[in-house]
Amino acid sequence: MRFSLFISRRIRQNKAGSFSSTAYRIGVAGVAIGVAVAIITFSVLFGYKEAMQEKVFLFGSHLRLTQLTSGNNLYEEAPITNTAELNGLFARVPGIARWQAVAHQSGVLKTPSELKGVILKGVGRDYDWDLFKTCLVDGRLIDYETADSTYSTEVIISRKMARELLLKPGDKVLIYFVKNPPRVRNLTVAGIYETGLIEEFDDKMLIGDIGLVQRINDWDTHTVGSYELYVNDFTQLDQVYRQLFESTPADMFLMKITDLHRLMFDWLLLMDTNTTVLITLILIVACFNIISVLLIMIMERTPLIGLLKTLGSPNAQIREVFTHIGLYIIVKGLIWGNLTGLVLCGLQQRFKLIPLDPVNYFIDTVPIAIDAYTVLWINLATILIVGLIVLIPTSIISKIQPAKALVYKK
């Protein structure tokens, strides 16, 4: 066994209750707490971002293509007729995972006692219903098979609409479309959804059959209002956008979800900045903690250092002894920190122990998304940064004089 490893092991085996033993445990606890907090923080951040993005993608998409018009109303869509040409274009652009045709139409829901302005989003059978199921709180999805005509009259409304209009699944409701002359249809509430994004979606959006919007607008079945496109990798959104934009006809308007809901995504980006600041502060505290622990151990072992120098040990060898102690504290802290952080994240992910107020946070429980690469990065960064900091306190060993150290009074 190497001499430095042997001495460092003996130093670590302090008597329980000694000052250096307490400092050693504090050092391990400091690293463990820092790593656990970092893992939990990133897991909550990634989980929250995923949850919010999924909610946005329920009624939006990564990219949206519409016919260019002079109007400013996002939901007053001009008809898109060259659907076959566009479907071929989408298939040729790398990075696009899938797309779906939709159509929007403004209207007014009417019950015997209430009125409410809404936006009907008409979707087809190719709509991503698996994603939409995550926010369905009552009832069921639209049943296209039981439609009595060429389109289904079933709709899915928000919980906020259901409360305001006193509706439940199975109830009938009239919708008046803003046309000249106005058109009215009798709809059936099939289900109720809730995203928590009240201003963006819950207050105005309901889901229906795209065939209904086509009939109201006197469009044929090949005419749609807009296309919603999804990319394989959301981090490559800008790149796919540029590729598609170059091939898009001049009379079409292409928009990214990050521009359509800019405030939402700017807010999520701000969360990244806050998390970076928090993790930086945690690493700074962990570094100062390690420096303090090693300084305490060096001061308590000053006579030993003097004796080793007297026996001929060079400064580098003695510094290596305390470097081993610092690295051992880091590794032990990493083990406990990873174990604690991952276990707590797993418990929250499985049992939803910590609730949230959906009014303020838009979701009802703390979301967790554990990313293996991020956990690995946290461990490597801790080893690298804190490991380099270990060299600072050990540098004072070269200044200790053997003659004074041997008479040093603890």
Buried (B, 14 or more C-beta within 10 A) or exposed (E): EEEBEEBBBEBBEBEEEEEBBBBBBBBBBBBBBBBBBBBBBBBBBBBBBEBBBBBBBBBBBBBBBBBEEEEEEEBBBBBBBBBEEBEEBBEEBEBBEEBBBBBBBBBBBBBEEEEBEBBBBBBBEEBBEEEBEEBBEBBEBBEEEEBEEEBBBBBBBBBBBBEBBEBEBEBEBBBBBEBEEEBEBEBBBBBBBBBBBBEBBBBBBBBBBBBBBBBBBEBEEEBBBBBBBBBEEEEBBEEBBEBBEEEBEEEBEBBBBBEBBEEBBEEBEEBEEEBEEBBEEBBEBBBEBBBBBBBBBBBBBBBBBBBBBEEEBEBEBBBBBBBBBBBBBBBBBBBBBBEBBBEBBEEBBEEBEEEBEBEEBBBBBBBBBBBEEBBEEBBEBBBEBBBEBBEBBBEBBEEBEBEEBBEBEE
